[in-house]
């Protein structure tokens, strides 16, 4: 497994990829992507147990589902730099006929992508179905998923949350990106949700906080702890406290960069704060 220096270098390079992809087409979602870089690097470099060759069945390996599909730039970057497809293909982000659409889809056959996502609120239901299928197949591997905190305002999530605990789906780890921002502003301004931790616990989940969601070592430790809590008759929720736009100072702590691309000058500033480590595509 890579050491923390190698993981840090990868995370920095992923942030460069995000900025360059979104800037090139003047379209995309850099804020949440930048905030989740540590999570994706930790997941794909150390947590997920996967087979060498990608297939859609996913039998005998861990699965991951991205529910808030608009943060595709970080997803694509980490998939490419983890060997799922050529890094050079990041050049095609959001172009016509590209496999790297703004929201991940399956009909292009992009390795690593198991569902079309972007219609918010649906990913947990899909992940639960996959987790139950693994139980039916006597497959002891885990299902991971990622969701935005603003996405929890969608009602379908709460049906899924209730179902998961009621049916003792204990081979699933759902991570909530708690950056407290969404497209129209702070989540508390758009629709306050109170204590998300208390809500999940009230529904019967095991809940774990990762307070430093942009600290690689903290994320690795927290996700490994979450993994150790599976198999106990309850689903596991990880509350990942991140900063939207993390790593680029003028994008941090604001919803303004949820879905806006940097101009040439802003790109230069962002890249200067994230020096090239593994080579640009």
N, C-alpha and C positions, 0 to 999 in steps of 0.2 A: 504494500500500500504506500502511496506517496506520503512524504513527511509534511509537517505544517508549513515549511517554507515553500515547497512545491504547490501545496494547496493555495497558499496566499498568492503566489505568482499566477496561478490559474485564475483565481478570483479577480485579480486586477486585469488580466487579459480579457476575461469575460466582460468586464465593465467597458473596456475599450470596444469590444465587438458590439455591444448594445448601442453605444453612442454612434458608432460608425454606420451600423445598419439603419438606424432610425433617421440619421442625418441624410444619408444617400438618397432616400426616397421621400424625405420630408414628411414622414408619416410613421406612426407607431406609438408605443407606450413605454417610454424610458423609465418613468418614476418607480412603478412597482417592480419592474425588471431589475433595476439597480439595487433595490432594497432586498431582493431575494437571491442575490448572487451567492452568498455564503450557504444558503439552504441547498440550492441546486448542486453546488460543487460538493458539499458534504454528502448529499444523497447519492449522487452518481459516482463519486470517487471512493466512498467507503461503506455506505449503508446497503445499497441495493445488491442483492444476490441475483445475478442475471446470467443467461447463457451467452455464449460467444456470438451466435447468430440470432438476429432478431426475428421473431415470428409473432403473429397476432394471437395465437392460442395462449401463449404465456404460461404453459404448464411446466411445473418444476422450477419456477423462478419467481422472484418478487416482481410486483407490478407497480407502476406509478401512473396516476391520473391527475392532470392539471385541470382544475375546474375554472379558474379565472384565466381563460385562454388568451386574453389580451396581452399578458406578459410573455408572449411567445419569444421575444428577442433573447431573454435569458435562457429560455428552454432550448432554443435552437443552438445557441452558442455552446452550452454545456453538452448537448447531445453530440454536436460536431467534434468538440475537443475531447469527448470521451470515446470517439471512434465510430459513431453510428453512421455518419456520412462525411464526405470530404469537407474540410474546413472552408475550402474555396467556395463552396456552395452558399455560404453566408452572403456572398455578393449578390445573390438573387432575391434577397428578402423583399417580399411584397411586390415583386415584379409579375407581370402577366405570364401565365403558364409556369410560374415557379412552384416548386414543392413547398416553399417556405412562405405560406400565406400569412396575413396579419393575425388571423386566428387559426390555430392548428386544425387541419382536416385530414381525413384518412384516405380519400380517393386518389391522392397523389402518390400514395405508397411510401411516405417518408419513414424510414426506420426510426423507431422510438415512439412514434405517435400512435396511440391505441384508440382515441376517440376524437371526434370533432368537438372542440370546446370554445367557449366564448359567450354562449347563451348562459348567463350566470345562474347559479343555483342548482345546477343539474349534476355536477361532478360527484357529489357525495353519494347520490343514488346509484350512479354507475359503479363507483368504487365498492359500494356495499354488495351490488350484484356479483361483482368479480370475487369479492371475499367469500361470499356464500358458495359460489361455484367451486372455489378452492376446497372448501370444506366437503362438498359433495364428491369431489375428485380425490379426497384424502391427500391433498397437496398441502404440506405444512408451511409453505412460503407465505409472505405477508403482502398486503396491499397498502400502499401509501397514496395519499392525495394531498393537494394544496388548494386552499380557498382564500379569497380575500375577506377581510372583516366586513367591508361594506356589502359584500355578496350575501352575508348572513341575513340581510334584510329581505331576501327572497324566501317566501314561505315554504317552498319545497324542502329546503334544508332541514327545517324543524320536524317535518314528517320523517325524513331520513334519520335524523338524530334520535328521535323516539323509537323508530323501528330498530336501529342498530343495537340499542341497549335492550329493548324488549326481546329481541331474538338472539341475544348474547353473541353478537358478531365480534369476537375478540381477536381476530387476525387482521385488524385494520388500524392504521395510524393516520388520522386526519389532522393536518397542520393548518392552522389559521394564521395568515399573515396580518398581524395586528400593527398596521402602520397608522391607523386612525385617520386615514384620508381616503376619499373616493372622488369620482369624476367631478362632482358638483361642490365639493368642499370637505370640511372635516366630517367624519361620520356622526359625531355628536350634534352637528348642526343639521345634517340631512335627516337623520332618524336615529336618535339615541337608543342604544341597545342595552344600557346598563352593564352589569357584570356578565361578560360572556362566559367567564369561568364558572360562576355560580349557576348559570343556565345549563351548561353542559353537565355539571355535577348533578343538578336537579333531575336531569334526564337519565342519569345513571352511568355516565362516562367516567373513566379515569382521566384526570386533567393534569397536564404538566406544563409549567411555564418555562420558557427560555427567555429570560429578561434581556439578554444581550444577543439579539437575533442577527446582528452584524459583526459578531465576534466568532471567527471560525472555530476556535477551540470550545467555546460555549455551545455552539450549535452542534458540533460533533458529540460532545458529552451529553447534551440533552436528547438528541435523537437516539443515541445508543441506550440511554435510560428508558426512553419510550419503548424501544424494541424489547427491552427486558420485562416490560410490564404487560406485554401481550400474552394471550393464552390463559388469562385469569377470569374469563367469563364476562368481561366488559370491554367495549371498544375504547380506544385510547385517543385522546385529543391533545395536540401540542399547540400551545399559544406562543407563537413566535413574534416577539416584540421587535419590530424593525423600524427603520427610518426610510420613508419614501425618498427616492433619489439618492440614497446613501453613496458616498464616494465622490460626488460632484457637489461642491459646496452650495452653489446657487440653486440647485434642484432640491435640496433637502428641506424637510419639514413643511412642505406645501403641496397642495393638490394641483398646483398650476402645471406641473410637469407629468400629470397622469397620462395625458395623451397628446403631447406636443413635442415636435422635433426641434433640436437646437439648430441655430443658424451657423454659418461658417466660424464666426468669432467665438460663439459659445462652445462649438465643438472643440476648437483649439484649446480653450480653457479646460474643458472637461478631460481631454486627452492628456494635457500637461499634469493633471492631478492623478492620472492613472497611467504611469509610464509603461511602454511596451515591454513585456516580459517573455512571452512565448512566440512572438512573431505575429504581425498582423496578417489577415487573410488577403 
